[in-house]
Amino acid sequence: MVRKDPTPVRFEPEVAARLSSWAAAQPGLSLSSAANRLVDEALRAEEHPGITFRPGPTGRRAGLVSGPDVWEVVRSVRSARESEPTFDQAEVVELVAGNTGLPVRLVEIAIGYWAAYPGEIDTEIAAAAAAEEALEAAWHRREELLSRR
């Protein structure tokens, strides 16, 4: 990470206290890093209404306010595109909406967020795929060990 000149910011005392408390509850996160993260997330949420950020096993990640994580929707869109290569864009979005139970508007919000931050979402998709592969490999090893020969 590139260090830049400090940006002076004055917080209201109540905000500063809440920020300090929140930062203290985040292992390894400094007050400055916490403020930077929260400002970045707030700006992203402003740019993409309907997006929120939540903690999880891979850290904080983008999700739909009233739905799943963005990476889950994008993975569904990719799967739908692979399954139905002749569909136009609207048909792919409608297919995902129908399969997930999400309104088309929320699928579009997730796609828009991915378009702005593809590396972040692609990293989440790759992490999920790796975790799934590891679980499946462990299951196969277990079955092999316990199977009758």
Backbone as numpy.savetxt, mean C-alpha at the origin, in Angstrom:
# Nx Ny Nz CAx CAy CAz Cx Cy Cz
19.49 8.48 1.50 18.66 9.64 1.50 19.54 10.88 1.50
19.20 11.83 0.68 19.97 13.06 0.56 19.53 14.03 1.65
20.52 14.57 2.34 20.19 15.57 3.36 20.04 16.91 2.69
19.02 17.62 3.06 18.75 18.94 2.51 18.78 19.95 3.64
18.80 21.20 3.27 18.76 22.24 4.28 17.49 22.09 5.10
17.58 22.35 6.40 16.40 22.21 7.24 15.30 23.20 6.83
14.09 22.75 7.00 12.92 23.60 6.75 12.31 23.92 8.10
12.37 25.20 8.47 11.82 25.54 9.79 10.29 25.40 9.79
9.81 24.71 10.80 8.37 24.52 10.97 8.05 24.74 12.43
6.99 25.49 12.68 6.53 25.68 14.07 5.17 25.02 14.20
5.09 24.10 15.14 3.84 23.41 15.40 3.16 24.03 16.61
1.85 24.00 16.60 1.10 24.38 17.79 1.51 23.41 18.90
1.53 23.84 20.15 1.98 22.96 21.23 1.25 21.62 21.28
-0.05 21.62 21.05 -0.81 20.37 21.09 -0.38 19.43 19.95
-0.15 20.01 18.78 0.29 19.21 17.63 1.68 18.66 17.89
2.57 19.49 18.42 3.93 19.05 18.72 3.93 17.91 19.73
3.06 17.99 20.72 2.98 16.94 21.73 2.47 15.63 21.11
1.44 15.72 20.25 0.92 14.52 19.60 1.95 13.92 18.65
2.68 14.78 17.95 3.72 14.30 17.04 4.82 13.59 17.83
5.24 14.17 18.92 6.28 13.55 19.75 5.82 12.20 20.28
4.59 12.14 20.71 4.04 10.89 21.23 3.97 9.84 20.12
3.50 10.23 18.94 3.40 9.29 17.82 4.78 8.80 17.42
5.75 9.71 17.31 7.11 9.33 16.91 7.73 8.38 17.93
7.47 8.62 19.20 8.03 7.76 20.25 7.50 6.34 20.16
6.29 6.19 19.63 5.69 4.86 19.51 6.14 4.12 18.25
6.92 4.79 17.40 7.40 4.18 16.15 8.87 3.80 16.33
9.18 2.54 16.47 10.57 2.13 16.69 11.50 2.63 15.58
12.58 3.25 16.00 13.61 3.70 15.06 13.27 4.93 14.26
12.20 5.62 14.60 11.79 6.79 13.84 12.05 8.05 14.67
12.82 8.96 14.11 13.10 10.22 14.80 11.91 11.15 14.66
11.92 12.20 15.43 10.86 13.19 15.35 10.83 13.82 13.97
11.99 14.11 13.42 12.07 14.70 12.09 11.54 13.73 11.03
11.94 12.47 11.12 11.47 11.46 10.16 9.96 11.26 10.28
9.46 11.29 11.49 8.02 11.13 11.71 7.26 12.29 11.07
7.73 13.50 11.29 7.08 14.67 10.70 7.12 14.59 9.18
8.27 14.20 8.63 8.41 14.08 7.18 7.44 13.04 6.63
7.36 11.89 7.29 6.47 10.82 6.83 5.02 11.28 6.84
4.61 11.89 7.95 3.22 12.29 8.08 2.85 13.40 7.09
3.76 14.33 6.86 3.49 15.38 5.88 3.40 14.78 4.49
4.33 13.89 4.15 4.30 13.24 2.84 2.99 12.48 2.65
2.58 11.72 3.66 1.33 10.97 3.56 0.13 11.90 3.41
0.13 12.99 4.15 -0.98 13.94 4.05 -1.04 14.56 2.65
0.12 14.89 2.10 0.15 15.46 0.75 -0.32 14.44 -0.28
0.09 13.19 -0.13 -0.36 12.15 -1.05 -1.87 11.94 -0.94
-2.38 11.97 0.28 -3.83 11.81 0.48 -4.59 12.99 -0.12
-4.01 14.17 -0.06 -4.63 15.34 -0.71 -4.64 15.18 -2.22
-3.53 14.68 -2.76 -3.43 14.47 -4.21 -4.37 13.38 -4.69
-4.63 12.41 -3.83 -5.43 11.23 -4.20 -6.52 11.00 -3.16
-7.60 11.79 -3.24 -8.70 11.60 -2.28 -9.20 10.15 -2.30
-9.39 9.62 -1.12 -9.81 8.23 -0.98 -8.67 7.32 -0.57
-7.45 7.86 -0.52 -6.28 7.09 -0.10 -5.95 7.44 1.35
-5.59 6.42 2.10 -5.13 6.59 3.47 -3.87 5.75 3.64
-3.25 5.85 4.78 -2.05 5.06 5.06 -2.26 4.32 6.36
-1.84 3.05 6.35 -2.05 2.20 7.53 -0.81 1.34 7.78
-0.61 0.97 9.03 0.54 0.10 9.33 0.25 -1.34 8.92
1.32 -2.08 8.71 1.17 -3.48 8.37 2.50 -4.20 8.48
2.53 -5.45 8.10 3.74 -6.25 8.27 4.93 -5.73 7.46
4.68 -5.02 6.37 5.77 -4.46 5.57 5.97 -2.98 5.83
5.36 -2.47 6.89 5.45 -1.04 7.20 4.17 -0.33 6.79
4.22 0.98 6.80 3.03 1.74 6.41 2.84 1.62 4.91
1.57 1.52 4.52 1.29 1.34 3.10 -0.01 2.06 2.74
-0.14 2.35 1.45 -1.32 3.05 0.95 -2.48 2.08 0.83
-3.65 2.56 1.23 -4.86 1.77 1.11 -6.03 2.66 0.77
-7.10 2.05 0.35 -8.33 2.79 0.13 -8.97 3.05 1.48
-9.50 4.24 1.67 -10.10 4.61 2.95 -11.14 3.57 3.37
-11.95 3.15 2.44 -13.00 2.19 2.79 -12.80 0.87 2.06
-11.54 0.43 1.99 -11.30 -0.81 1.27 -9.91 -1.37 1.50
-9.48 -2.21 0.59 -8.20 -2.90 0.74 -7.01 -2.00 0.44
-5.83 -2.57 0.57 -4.61 -1.86 0.21 -4.58 -1.64 -1.30
-3.90 -0.59 -1.72 -3.79 -0.27 -3.14 -3.13 -1.42 -3.90
-2.09 -2.02 -3.30 -1.39 -3.09 -4.01 -2.31 -4.26 -4.33
-3.27 -4.53 -3.46 -4.19 -5.64 -3.69 -5.08 -5.36 -4.90
-5.52 -4.12 -5.03 -6.36 -3.75 -6.17 -5.55 -3.80 -7.46
-4.34 -3.25 -7.41 -3.49 -3.24 -8.61 -3.16 -4.67 -9.05
-2.90 -5.54 -8.09 -2.64 -6.94 -8.44 -3.87 -7.56 -9.10
-5.05 -7.21 -8.63 -6.29 -7.71 -9.25 -6.45 -7.16 -10.66
-6.09 -5.90 -10.86 -6.17 -5.30 -12.19 -5.23 -6.03 -13.15
-4.01 -6.29 -12.70 -3.05 -7.02 -13.54 -3.57 -8.42 -13.88
-4.13 -9.09 -12.90 -4.67 -10.42 -13.12 -5.82 -10.38 -14.12
-6.69 -9.39 -13.97 -7.83 -9.25 -14.90 -7.33 -8.97 -16.31
-6.33 -8.13 -16.42 -5.77 -7.81 -17.75 -5.19 -9.07 -18.40
-4.47 -9.88 -17.61 -3.89 -11.12 -18.14 -4.99 -12.11 -18.54
-6.05 -12.18 -17.74 -7.14 -13.13 -18.00 -8.00 -12.71 -19.19
-8.12 -11.42 -19.38 -9.02 -10.90 -20.43 -8.28 -9.88 -21.30
-7.32 -10.34 -22.12 -6.50 -9.42 -22.90 -7.27 -8.60 -23.94
-8.47 -9.04 -24.31 -9.24 -8.29 -25.31 -10.13 -7.21 -24.70
-10.24 -7.18 -23.38 -11.08 -6.17 -22.73 -10.44 -4.79 -22.89
-11.29 -3.77 -23.03 -10.76 -2.41 -22.99 -10.59 -1.99 -21.54
-10.05 -0.81 -21.33 -9.74 -0.36 -19.97 -10.97 -0.35 -19.06
-12.07 0.17 -19.56 -13.28 0.24 -18.74 -13.78 -1.15 -18.37
-13.67 -2.09 -19.28 -14.11 -3.46 -18.99 -13.23 -4.12 -17.94
-11.93 -3.86 -17.99 -11.03 -4.41 -16.98 -11.39 -3.84 -15.61
-11.59 -2.53 -15.54 -11.94 -1.90 -14.27 -13.26 -2.45 -13.76
-14.23 -2.60 -14.63 -15.54 -3.14 -14.22 -15.42 -4.59 -13.76
-14.57 -5.38 -14.42 -14.35 -6.76 -14.00 -13.77 -6.81 -12.60
-12.76 -5.98 -12.34 -12.15 -5.95 -11.01 -13.17 -5.49 -9.98
-13.93 -4.46 -10.32 -14.96 -3.98 -9.39 -15.95 -5.09 -9.07
-16.38 -5.80 -10.08 -17.34 -6.87 -9.87 -16.77 -8.01 -9.04
-15.51 -8.36 -9.30 -14.88 -9.47 -8.58 -14.52 -9.13 -7.14
-14.23 -7.87 -6.87 -13.81 -7.47 -5.53 -14.94 -6.89 -4.69
-16.02 -6.51 -5.35 -17.11 -5.86 -4.63 -16.86 -4.38 -4.38
-15.80 -3.86 -4.99 -15.50 -2.43 -4.84 -16.22 -1.63 -5.90
-16.64 -0.42 -5.57 -17.18 0.45 -6.62 -16.09 0.79 -7.65
-16.48 1.00 -8.88 -15.55 1.37 -9.95 -14.71 2.56 -9.52
-15.32 3.52 -8.85 -14.63 4.73 -8.41 -13.42 4.39 -7.54
-13.55 3.41 -6.64 -12.44 3.04 -5.77 -11.34 2.30 -6.53
-11.72 1.49 -7.50 -10.72 0.82 -8.33 -9.92 1.89 -9.08
-10.61 2.88 -9.60 -9.95 3.98 -10.33 -9.01 4.77 -9.41
-9.42 5.00 -8.17 -8.56 5.71 -7.21 -7.28 4.92 -6.98
-7.39 3.61 -6.79 -6.21 2.77 -6.57 -5.29 2.81 -7.80
-5.86 2.73 -8.99 -5.07 2.78 -10.21 -4.37 4.13 -10.32
-5.06 5.20 -9.99 -4.46 6.53 -10.04 -3.30 6.68 -9.07
-3.44 6.12 -7.88 -2.35 6.19 -6.91 -1.16 5.38 -7.43
-1.41 4.19 -7.96 -0.32 3.38 -8.51 0.39 4.13 -9.64
-0.37 4.81 -10.49 0.23 5.55 -11.62 1.18 6.63 -11.11
0.87 7.22 -9.97 1.73 8.27 -9.39 2.91 7.69 -8.62
2.74 6.53 -8.00 3.77 5.93 -7.14 3.95 4.44 -7.47
4.30 4.11 -8.72 4.36 2.70 -9.11 5.41 1.90 -8.36
6.56 2.49 -8.08 7.61 1.74 -7.38 7.17 1.27 -6.01
6.49 2.14 -5.29 6.00 1.80 -3.94 5.03 0.63 -4.00
4.08 0.69 -4.91 3.06 -0.35 -5.00 3.64 -1.64 -5.57
4.50 -1.53 -6.57 5.13 -2.72 -7.13 5.98 -3.45 -6.08
6.62 -2.70 -5.19 7.39 -3.31 -4.11 6.48 -4.10 -3.17
5.31 -3.56 -2.86 4.35 -4.27 -2.01 3.86 -5.55 -2.69
3.60 -5.46 -4.00 3.14 -6.64 -4.74 4.22 -7.71 -4.73
5.46 -7.31 -4.95 6.57 -8.27 -4.95 6.75 -8.91 -3.58
6.61 -8.12 -2.51 6.73 -8.66 -1.15 5.62 -9.67 -0.87
4.41 -9.37 -1.32 3.29 -10.31 -1.12 3.53 -11.59 -1.89
4.01 -11.47 -3.13 4.27 -12.66 -3.94 5.36 -13.53 -3.30
6.40 -12.90 -2.78 7.49 -13.65 -2.13 6.97 -14.36 -0.88
6.15 -13.69 -0.10 5.59 -14.31 1.11 4.70 -15.49 0.75
3.89 -15.33 -0.29 3.01 -16.42 -0.73 3.83 -17.62 -1.22
4.88 -17.35 -1.98 5.74 -18.43 -2.47 6.42 -19.17 -1.32
6.88 -18.43 -0.31 7.53 -19.06 0.84 6.54 -19.93 1.61
5.32 -19.46 1.79 4.31 -20.25 2.49 3.95 -21.51 1.70
3.83 -21.38 0.39 3.50 -22.54 -0.42 4.64 -23.56 -0.40
5.88 -23.10 -0.46 7.03 -24.01 -0.41 7.07 -24.75 0.94
6.78 -24.03 2.01 6.76 -24.66 3.33 5.64 -25.70 3.40
4.49 -25.40 2.82 3.39 -26.35 2.81 3.78 -27.61 2.04
4.43 -27.44 0.88 4.86 -28.59 0.09 5.87 -29.44 0.86
6.80 -28.80 1.55 7.78 -29.55 2.35 7.08 -30.33 3.45
6.12 -29.72 4.10 5.36 -30.39 5.16 4.62 -31.59 4.60
3.95 -31.39 3.47 3.20 -32.49 2.86 4.13 -33.63 2.45
5.29 -33.28 1.93 6.25 -34.31 1.52 6.74 -35.10 2.74
7.01 -34.41 3.82 7.47 -35.07 5.03 6.42 -36.00 5.62
5.17 -35.56 5.61 4.11 -36.32 6.26 3.37 -37.29 5.35
3.65 -37.27 4.07 2.88 -38.11 3.15 3.32 -39.57 3.27
2.38 -40.43 2.92 2.67 -41.88 2.86 3.35 -42.14 1.54
4.34 -42.94 1.59 5.06 -43.24 0.34 4.79 -44.61 -0.11
